């Protein structure tokens, strides 16, 4: 499967073609995997290998299972940030 064309992404989504995380690690994002799965909003660091119990591979860099590679992401508005951060394990 190839990368998603910019004009094929839903509004507000940005294409990602592998490499370092494109946003600050604390930015709340939704991600789209190569399989088409869209994940709930989380800090961007969630998708890196920052902690092996959460992620064994850096999915931004397209490490690991191809189906889990991040091919697009959507930064979330500040209204969503507060909810996610309050419910994120290890945050207060």
PLY file of the C-alpha trace (Angstrom):
ply
format ascii 1.0
element vertex 92
property float x
property float y
property float z
element edge 91
property int vertex1
property int vertex2
end_header
0.00 0.00 0.00
1.23 3.49 -0.79
0.94 6.72 1.15
-2.37 8.56 1.21
-2.53 11.41 -1.31
-3.05 14.84 0.28
-6.27 15.39 -1.69
-7.65 12.02 -0.47
-7.34 12.82 3.24
-10.30 14.03 5.27
-10.27 17.73 6.16
-7.67 18.64 8.79
-5.53 15.54 8.21
-1.87 15.77 7.17
0.04 13.12 5.23
3.06 11.49 6.90
5.67 9.63 4.85
7.90 8.24 7.64
10.58 9.98 9.65
10.68 11.79 12.94
7.46 12.79 14.63
6.33 15.95 12.80
4.89 17.73 15.87
6.08 18.34 19.45
5.71 15.07 21.38
3.07 16.48 23.76
0.80 17.58 20.88
-2.51 15.71 20.93
-3.08 13.96 17.61
-5.26 11.35 16.01
-3.35 9.03 13.71
-4.29 6.96 10.69
-2.46 3.68 10.18
-1.67 2.15 6.81
-4.56 -0.30 7.38
-6.94 2.68 7.48
-7.52 2.39 11.24
-7.94 5.78 12.94
-6.89 5.94 16.57
-8.27 8.00 19.46
-6.48 11.26 20.32
-3.26 10.85 22.31
-0.02 12.77 22.78
2.19 12.22 19.73
4.82 10.55 21.95
2.41 7.63 22.39
3.28 6.45 18.88
7.05 6.52 19.47
9.03 3.82 21.27
9.25 6.03 24.40
8.16 3.15 26.63
8.24 -0.51 25.47
5.07 -1.39 27.42
3.14 1.00 25.16
5.00 0.83 21.84
7.85 -1.43 20.79
8.48 0.52 17.58
8.46 4.14 16.51
5.40 4.13 14.26
6.18 7.65 13.01
9.42 6.27 11.53
7.56 3.29 10.07
9.34 0.78 12.31
7.66 -2.56 12.94
4.47 -3.95 11.40
3.67 -2.18 8.10
-0.04 -2.10 8.87
0.64 0.03 11.96
2.77 2.65 10.19
1.37 6.16 10.63
0.47 7.53 7.21
-1.54 10.57 8.32
-2.25 12.56 11.48
-4.60 15.26 12.69
-3.71 17.71 15.45
-6.64 18.09 17.88
-8.12 21.37 19.10
-7.43 22.65 22.60
-10.93 21.63 23.75
-10.00 17.98 23.17
-6.54 18.34 24.74
-7.79 18.84 28.30
-9.98 15.72 28.20
-7.28 13.46 26.79
-4.56 14.71 29.11
-6.75 14.30 32.19
-7.41 10.68 31.23
-3.92 9.77 30.02
-2.16 7.24 32.31
0.66 8.82 34.27
-0.60 12.41 34.01
-2.34 14.54 36.58
0 1
1 2
2 3
3 4
4 5
5 6
6 7
7 8
8 9
9 10
10 11
11 12
12 13
13 14
14 15
15 16
16 17
17 18
18 19
19 20
20 21
21 22
22 23
23 24
24 25
25 26
26 27
27 28
28 29
29 30
30 31
31 32
32 33
33 34
34 35
35 36
36 37
37 38
38 39
39 40
40 41
41 42
42 43
43 44
44 45
45 46
46 47
47 48
48 49
49 50
50 51
51 52
52 53
53 54
54 55
55 56
56 57
57 58
58 59
59 60
60 61
61 62
62 63
63 64
64 65
65 66
66 67
67 68
68 69
69 70
70 71
71 72
72 73
73 74
74 75
75 76
76 77
77 78
78 79
79 80
80 81
81 82
82 83
83 84
84 85
85 86
86 87
87 88
88 89
89 90
90 91
